[in-house]
Amino acid sequence: DGPIIQASYYRALVRGTKVAQILDMVSELRTKSEIPIVSMVSYSTVFKGGCQAFIEKACKAGLDGLTIPDLPVEENNDIFEAAKKKDFKIVCFVAPTTKDDRMSLITKKSQGFLYYISVVGITGIRDRLPDDVVQNINKLKKMTATPIVVGFGVSTPEHAKLIGRVADGVIVGSAIIKEIEKYSNEPS
């Protein structure tokens, strides 16, 4: 992750934020909305209490799925099996550097949607997207019927419009976190 997202993790840790609190917030939100909620989480958090137990807690809270960026698709059979039993989605990542054979495996394993990483490198705000981003998304679309959502570097309304023309969704993490950061010391 880039500096903006890393700083958000740090703020959460300093304030003593716990997974249980986040799941409580999801439960509260779930009473007001049926929009699917997918959360990003480190594999160490899932692994610590066991994949099945974590997914059961996440389902009970109302989460619909997880992205686990630090878990290679080749190593997560336990979590996929636990998720499948609960109709819970594990979303996988595809990067511009992903080779075709691995991309094929990822498209078969990802559930809910595929997260296409639009840039090589870390998350963060950028002035422009790579010249080949549309071409890469179209290539991926030919490999799967699974919806494709694009993130990393999507920083402006123009970026979102470009991505929105070819992908099924857009993820704008760093830009939103930067806005939240402006008000992070204000009472909620």
Secondary structure by P-SEA (a helix, b strand, c coil): ccaaaaaaaaaaaaacccaaaaaaaaaaaaaccccbbbbbbbccccccccaaaaaaaaaaacccccccccccccccaaaaaaaaaacbbbbbbbcccccaaaaaaaaaccccbbbbbccccccccccccccaaaaaaaaaaaacccbbbbbcccccaaaaaaaaaccccccccaaaaaaaaaaccccc
